[in-house]
Amino acid sequence: GQWNRIFGDNRLTSALVDRLVHHAHIIAFTGESYRLRNALSSGNTKITI
């Protein structure tokens, strides 16, 4: 990501992200993405993976 560019300091960025995700829960979704499907069906969206 570009977190270091936003905050400007690697240690500060690491500490902030660590605090944010310390009590986070991971929610894994399976199946097709509705947003991706709609973007592909519109035909005018460039998608880079």
Residue frames as qw, qx, qy, qz and C-alpha x, y, z in Angstrom:
[[0.000, 0.883, 0.468, 0.000, 0.00, 0.00, 0.00],
 [0.340, 0.595, -0.026, 0.728, 0.89, 3.63, 0.11],
 [0.540, -0.779, -0.312, 0.063, 0.53, 4.17, 3.86],
 [0.633, -0.325, -0.008, 0.702, 4.16, 5.29, 4.23],
 [0.249, 0.343, 0.303, 0.854, 3.67, 7.98, 1.63],
 [0.306, -0.755, -0.406, -0.413, 0.58, 9.27, 3.43],
 [0.627, -0.761, -0.138, 0.097, 2.08, 9.37, 6.94],
 [0.301, 0.870, -0.316, 0.227, 5.68, 10.05, 5.88],
 [0.170, -0.604, 0.724, -0.286, 7.36, 7.87, 8.52],
 [0.598, 0.087, -0.780, -0.163, 7.79, 4.10, 8.44],
 [0.201, -0.053, -0.830, 0.518, 7.72, 3.61, 12.22],
 [0.352, 0.157, 0.306, -0.870, 4.67, 5.82, 12.69],
 [0.642, 0.156, -0.434, -0.613, 2.88, 4.04, 9.87],
 [0.492, 0.046, -0.867, 0.066, 3.71, 0.63, 11.30],
 [0.016, -0.107, -0.713, 0.692, 2.48, 1.64, 14.77],
 [0.467, 0.174, 0.080, -0.863, -0.76, 3.13, 13.43],
 [0.669, 0.123, -0.580, -0.448, -1.61, 0.14, 11.27],
 [0.356, 0.024, -0.885, 0.299, -0.73, -2.22, 14.13],
 [0.183, 0.134, 0.558, -0.798, -3.14, -0.36, 16.44],
 [0.575, 0.179, -0.179, -0.778, -5.89, -0.46, 13.82],
 [0.732, 0.126, -0.596, -0.306, -5.68, -4.18, 13.15],
 [0.006, 0.305, -0.837, 0.454, -4.81, -5.38, 16.68],
 [0.409, 0.159, 0.732, -0.520, -8.42, -6.16, 17.59],
 [0.523, 0.327, -0.344, -0.708, -9.66, -6.62, 14.03],
 [0.715, 0.087, 0.678, -0.147, -11.57, -9.68, 12.90],
 [0.042, 0.269, -0.720, -0.638, -10.95, -11.21, 9.49],
 [0.674, 0.377, 0.457, -0.441, -14.11, -11.87, 7.53],
 [0.147, -0.232, 0.788, 0.551, -13.49, -14.02, 4.48],
 [0.666, 0.430, 0.190, -0.579, -16.11, -13.93, 1.77],
 [0.376, -0.065, 0.838, 0.390, -16.39, -16.59, -0.87],
 [0.445, 0.652, 0.614, -0.022, -18.16, -16.47, -4.16],
 [0.420, 0.497, 0.343, 0.678, -18.43, -13.97, -6.96],
 [0.165, -0.356, -0.222, 0.893, -17.98, -10.25, -6.33],
 [0.289, 0.774, 0.559, -0.067, -21.09, -8.28, -7.27],
 [0.008, -0.876, 0.125, 0.467, -19.04, -5.12, -7.82],
 [0.252, -0.377, 0.724, 0.520, -16.62, -6.88, -10.15],
 [0.359, 0.385, 0.827, 0.197, -19.45, -8.54, -12.06],
 [0.208, 0.881, 0.367, -0.213, -21.26, -5.22, -12.52],
 [0.107, -0.770, 0.350, 0.522, -18.06, -3.47, -13.57],
 [0.307, -0.152, 0.820, 0.460, -17.31, -6.13, -16.16],
 [0.327, 0.556, 0.759, 0.086, -20.85, -6.14, -17.52],
 [0.128, 0.878, 0.149, -0.437, -20.83, -2.35, -18.03],
 [0.778, 0.437, 0.256, 0.371, -17.99, -2.78, -20.51],
 [0.277, 0.857, -0.076, 0.428, -16.39, 0.62, -19.91],
 [0.558, -0.779, 0.276, -0.073, -14.28, -0.23, -16.86],
 [0.583, 0.533, -0.583, 0.191, -10.59, -1.03, -17.11],
 [0.820, -0.541, 0.131, -0.133, -9.61, -3.62, -14.51],
 [0.434, 0.607, -0.624, 0.232, -6.00, -4.30, -13.57],
 [0.891, -0.444, -0.014, -0.091, -5.10, -7.23, -11.35]]
